[in-house]
Amino acid sequence: MLLFAACIGFAANAQTKTTTTTASTSKPATSTSTPKPATTQSQKPAELNIPAAVSSAFKAKYAGVTSPSWKMKGGNYQASFRMNNEEMKAEFDNTGKWLQTENRIASTSLPSTVQAEIKKDFADYKTEDAHKVQSATGGAAYTAKVVKGTEKYEVVFGADGKVISKTKV
């Protein structure tokens, strides 16, 4: 499952405040340095240079989408965007080859075969998050995060509802 994450950097700047004290006697001025509490400032990630091949491939596949948000995922480029009122993510390699697209769906929108498998294998679990994934190599698949108390799994299902993988998170 593609992970939703934002790339925000933080930096702490320690600043010092200098106080100078002078006495009315002939003593020289003294200087004391009092550290100010560190402040945290959010920094924008460096601008990502999207190769022309990747940008062109994205525009060809998602013609109506403007202003996607790009980030690197592994060595690939991932675009986050909204299309048809759905949150989506598409991944491309550096040559512009489309790898996969993921869109968030309601757990009630999972195919009946997937819902039946969840009820069978995860009877006491609540489905928190669901996605449909279209892959260039594997076709359609579905992911669901199932939770029972502190126990959480990310489960990948084939279009037939069979569990492909289960990862404890």
N, C-alpha and C positions, 0 to 999 in steps of 0.2 A: 504494500500500500504506500502510495506516495504520502509523505508526511507533510502536514501543514506547519510550516514554520516560517517566521519572519527573521530576516537577517538584520539585527540591530546591534551595533557595537557600543560599548560603554567605556568611558575613560574617566578616571578619577584624577582631578587636578588638586594637588595640595598647594595652597597659597599661604604666604606668610604675611602677617601684618607687623610692620615695624613701628615701634613707639620710641620717640626720642625724648629724654628727660633732661632738662637743664636745671642746675641749682644756682642760687644767687651767690654762691661762694665762687672761688676761683677754680673749682674742680671742673675738669673737662666734661662735656656732655656724654651721657651714657646711652647706649642703644640696646634695647632688648627686643628679642624676636619672639612673637607668640604665634604658634601655628594656628591657622584657621581650620575648621573642620573641612575634610575633603568633600568636594562636591562631585556629583556624578552628572555628566553631560552625555546626551545621546548623540552619536555620530552617525551620519548617513554612510551606508556602505559605498564603496567605490563604484562608480558608474560601470555597469557591465557592458562590454563591447560585444554586441550580438553580430555574428558573421552574417554577411549578406545572404548566403545560402539558407541559413536558419530563418532569417526574417522573411525571405521570399516563400519558403515552404510553409511557414505559419500563415502568411497572408493568403496563400493559395488554398490551404485547408480550411481556414476560418475567415473567409472573405469579409464578413460583416463586423468582425471584432476590431475595435480600435483601442489603443493604449493598453496592451497586456503588460503585466508586471513580470519581469524576468529575473531568474536566479539560476545559479549553477547547482546541479544535483549530480554528485559524482563528477564525471567528465562531460555530462550532458547539459543542455539548456532546457529549463522548465519555465513555461509561460503560465501564469495564473490570470484568469479572465472570467467574465460572465457572458454567457450566450444563452439565448432563449430563457432568460431568467434563472439560469442554473450556474452555480459555481463550478468552474472547470479548471483542469490543469492538463497541459499537453507537454510532452517531452520529445526533444529532438536531439540527434547527435550533432557533432560539429560540422558535418557535411550537409545538414538539412534533412536527413532521413528522419521521418516521423517514427517514434518508438511506441508511444502509448498516449492515451487520453483517459483521464479519470474525472468523473463528475459525481458530486455528492447527491444521494437520493435519500428519501425517507425510508426507514426500515420496512414500512408497510408496502413500499414499491419494489422490494426484492422479489424475484420470481417465486412462485409458489413452491417450486422444488427446493430452493434455498431456504425459504421459511420453514418448510417441513423438516429439513435437515437440522436447522437451528433448534426447533422444538424437540427433535429426537436426541441430538447429541449435547445440547446445552439447555435442557428443560428448565432449570432454575435460574438461568441467566437473563439479563436484560440486554437488549441490543441498543447500544448508545450511538453508533455511527455506522453508516452504510454508504458504499460507493459502487458505481459501475465502472469497470475498467475495460477499455478496448485496447488491445495490444496488436502491434504489427505481426508478432510471431505467434501469439497464443489465442487470438480472437477475443471473445467476450468472457469476462470473469466478474465476480462480485466479491467485495470485501465487507466484513462486518466486525465491529469491536463489540465483544460480548463481555458482560461484567456480572459478577456475583460477589458482593462484599468487596474485599480487596483483591480478588482474583480477576484478572483481565486477560483476554486473548484477542489477537487480531487474526481473523480466520479468512482465508481465501477460498472461494467456492468456484467451481466450474459452472458453465451455463446449465449443466445437467443437475446442479445442486450438490454434487459430490465435493467433499473437503479436499482441497489441493494442498493447503498448508495451514498450520496453526502455530502461532507464536505467542508465548506468554509476554505480556508487557507490564 
